[in-house]
């Protein structure tokens, strides 16, 4: 009997600390400048790999997620790296879907990072990035974690200085925002010139932070807020309530609908919790790249050899 290799993975959510949408592109996507940030809110994926001749991919989740990115990521990876065997996933979902928190993308990236390790094949970052980008614009970010600048479709990534592990609240009012519709509502054209000043808040954020500026001076900015708050005024109200409850800064993430607030201390955050009784609220902290990659090394445990990134399998020849 071939040995079964197992791992329990925490698949973290993200926030966009800044999101500027520039022009529309001929391929239908938009050019972005965004600052991604991993947070401690997470789904759990139990992964089981049994080497074998054929290929089987099974997902148990208790949820009906059409075209699930976990299964698509596994199939894509097994094709590309010629992995054979049976893969079983059990997904325990905590990250709300359609909220701009990147849960599905994070799940896909978790498969890309973990499956090669359990299957004993080498997968370099360039290959994983190519596969990730074909699954979704936010997937490549989760191959790195921490704080990163995303440009182009959001798939071209550069590390930014680490942010402190600031406490935050993520408020999810259960509104589903359609991402393609939110992009359409922005009305960006193919030939839009870069408007003067459009990137000033982003630049101010990046130059000021360096991980050290206090959160009340952060220049957080998300182009989607105008169009999405117009459609769902409740989201704008949540942002104002976060600020009133003591958040040093607050912003909608992605194309919504989750709105987050960053606090000066865990005590301030916990006191603010009482202002949100009707919505689903998550108490989280920002997760640095160092902490993200350390989490990955821990959760792959004995299956990895060495300290390289992405994690390298100890079973690969
Ligand atoms: O890549 P992802 O599946 O996240 O994209 C979902 C939709 O969001 C795309 O089909 C597109 O309409 C829009 N999008 C975009 N420009 C981006 C990312 C996403 O227009 N950079």
Boltz pocket constraint, residues with backbone or C-beta under 6 A from the ligand:
constraints:
  - pocket:
      binder: B
      contacts: [[A, 28], [A, 29], [A, 30], [A, 31], [A, 32], [A, 133], [A, 135], [A, 136], [A, 137], [A, 138], [A, 152], [A, 153], [A, 154], [A, 179], [A, 180], [A, 183]]
      max_distance: 6.0
